Amino acid sequence: MAGGDDFYSRDRPDNPELAEDRPRGGGPEDRPHSGHHVWIWWLVVAAVILILFFIFI
């Protein structure tokens, strides 16, 4: 049996690292743009206003 580094490096290519198969990260341009988050925030604001209105009336 081969000893040390020879056992693992025998069948490996010169550059054993794999190429990147997909980009990492991604910015806002990569995300699908929808208006759902805007409507959610409007609903949250309206609910807070209504709750405050009924508390202080």
Distance bins in CASP14 RR format, pairs under 12 A and 6 or more apart:
PFRMAT RR
TARGET T0000
AUTHOR 0000-0000-0000
RMODE 2
METHOD distances of the structure
MODEL  1
1 7 1 0 0 1 0 0 0 0 0 0 0
1 10 0 0 0 0 0 1 0 0 0 0 0
2 8 0 0 0 0 1 0 0 0 0 0 0
2 9 0 0 0 0 1 0 0 0 0 0 0
2 10 1 0 0 1 0 0 0 0 0 0 0
2 11 0 0 0 0 0 1 0 0 0 0 0
3 9 0 0 0 0 0 1 0 0 0 0 0
3 10 0 0 0 0 0 1 0 0 0 0 0
4 10 0 0 0 0 0 1 0 0 0 0 0
5 12 0 0 0 0 0 1 0 0 0 0 0
6 12 0 0 0 0 0 1 0 0 0 0 0
8 16 0 0 0 0 1 0 0 0 0 0 0
9 16 0 0 0 0 1 0 0 0 0 0 0
13 19 0 0 0 0 0 1 0 0 0 0 0
22 30 0 0 0 0 0 1 0 0 0 0 0
23 29 0 0 0 0 0 1 0 0 0 0 0
23 30 0 0 0 0 1 0 0 0 0 0 0
24 30 0 0 0 0 0 1 0 0 0 0 0
25 31 0 0 0 0 0 1 0 0 0 0 0
27 33 0 0 0 0 0 1 0 0 0 0 0
28 37 0 0 0 0 0 1 0 0 0 0 0
31 37 0 0 0 0 0 1 0 0 0 0 0
34 40 0 0 0 0 0 1 0 0 0 0 0
35 41 0 0 0 0 0 1 0 0 0 0 0
35 42 0 0 0 0 0 1 0 0 0 0 0
36 42 0 0 0 0 0 1 0 0 0 0 0
36 43 0 0 0 0 0 1 0 0 0 0 0
37 43 0 0 0 0 0 1 0 0 0 0 0
37 44 0 0 0 0 0 1 0 0 0 0 0
38 44 0 0 0 0 0 1 0 0 0 0 0
38 45 0 0 0 0 0 1 0 0 0 0 0
39 45 0 0 0 0 0 1 0 0 0 0 0
39 46 0 0 0 0 0 1 0 0 0 0 0
40 46 0 0 0 0 0 1 0 0 0 0 0
40 47 0 0 0 0 0 1 0 0 0 0 0
41 47 0 0 0 0 0 1 0 0 0 0 0
41 48 0 0 0 0 0 1 0 0 0 0 0
42 48 0 0 0 0 0 1 0 0 0 0 0
42 49 0 0 0 0 0 1 0 0 0 0 0
43 49 0 0 0 0 0 1 0 0 0 0 0
43 50 0 0 0 0 0 1 0 0 0 0 0
44 50 0 0 0 0 0 1 0 0 0 0 0
44 51 0 0 0 0 0 1 0 0 0 0 0
45 51 0 0 0 0 0 1 0 0 0 0 0
45 52 0 0 0 0 0 1 0 0 0 0 0
46 52 0 0 0 0 0 1 0 0 0 0 0
46 53 0 0 0 0 0 1 0 0 0 0 0
47 53 0 0 0 0 0 1 0 0 0 0 0
47 54 0 0 0 0 0 1 0 0 0 0 0
48 54 0 0 0 0 0 1 0 0 0 0 0
48 55 0 0 0 0 0 1 0 0 0 0 0
49 55 0 0 0 0 0 1 0 0 0 0 0
49 56 0 0 0 0 0 1 0 0 0 0 0
50 56 0 0 0 0 0 1 0 0 0 0 0
50 57 0 0 0 0 0 1 0 0 0 0 0
51 57 0 0 0 0 0 1 0 0 0 0 0
END
